[in-house]
């Protein structure tokens, strides 16, 4: 992943989505050759020279200050995740980061196992499932049917024909997973495993290629997921993604139903099923 190309494509796609009216600039009724703002308009809004902004957009200004990047972020109306991604792109453009093999500490495994009444799993920022409790394995049992380990829901979403049936809002799931991987590509450009995953998905999925080209990024913190599970039926679950502070890059993803809902009943049925199915046949799953 060439960082200069990443910077150029990210800034040009953000620039193209903003109209002069949205930026509170006069349009003068002129016809534009490209959608969105011109480079000189972004430069003016960001408080930098046009030549300097052109260099930024080409990825040639690797020493850009925080103040300059903040000005560009304001001009392009970037959200929190996009601002962080922009800073990552410029910080990492000339820096190689060491990506270590990820192991889940026993203490973290015990925490996840203790969440016995809810699906819980440990993931890295490539979305690999590094560990799951029994109910987490049960919820994602369709994902675990792929023999490749660690199990990865992005690979499932784009390469498995069962994914649109499992994720009731497949489009949102697909968009979110690509945006999460795109954000990680900016944060950790030297992650060979991530590069391999992106190459695999790009080669095999036209939909992934299209979404990857959008350069959208996302923080995954909380939300609602809707699933059609072959055992439990339809479930609507609230999720929280909790950072493991001592292990940067690892999070604990936890799902809970609304109390007294049909989803809670379905989850209890799933728990009964998961209790009789040994997840130890899949590395990364709980082995109580």
HUBELBEL-V434376 format. One line per field, one symbol per residue. ss: DSSP state (H for helix, E for strand, L for the rest). phi: phi as a letter, one per 20 degrees, with the letter a starting at -180 (. if undefined). A space follows every 50 residues. Layout:
BEGIN
ss->???
phi->???
END
This chain:
BEGIN
ss->LLHHHHHHHHHHHHHHLLLLLLLLLLLLLLLLLLLLLLHHHHHHHHLLLH HHHHHHHHLLLLLLLHHHHHHHHHHLLLLHHHHHHHHHHHHHLLLLLLLL LLLLLHHHHHHHHHLLLLLEEEELLLLEEEEELHHHHHHLHHHHLLLLLL LEHHHHHHHLLLHHHHELLHHHHHHHHHHHHHHHHHHLLLLHHHHHHHHH HHHHLHHHHHHHHLLLLLLLLEEEEEEEELLLEEEEEEEEEEELLLLLLL EEEEEELLLLLHHHHHHHHHHHHHHLLLHHHLLLELLL
phi->.ffffffgffffffffedegffeldfelmfedfcfneegfffgffemcff gffgfgfemedfegfffffffffffelfeffffffgfffffefccedede fecefgffffffffefebfbbdceeemfeeabfgfffffdgfffffffcf fcfffffeddfeffefefdfgfffgffffffffffffcfeffffgfffff fffdcfffgfffffmfcbedcbrcddcdefeenecdcedcddfegfcgnd cdecdcefgmeffffffffffffffddefffdfndfcf
END
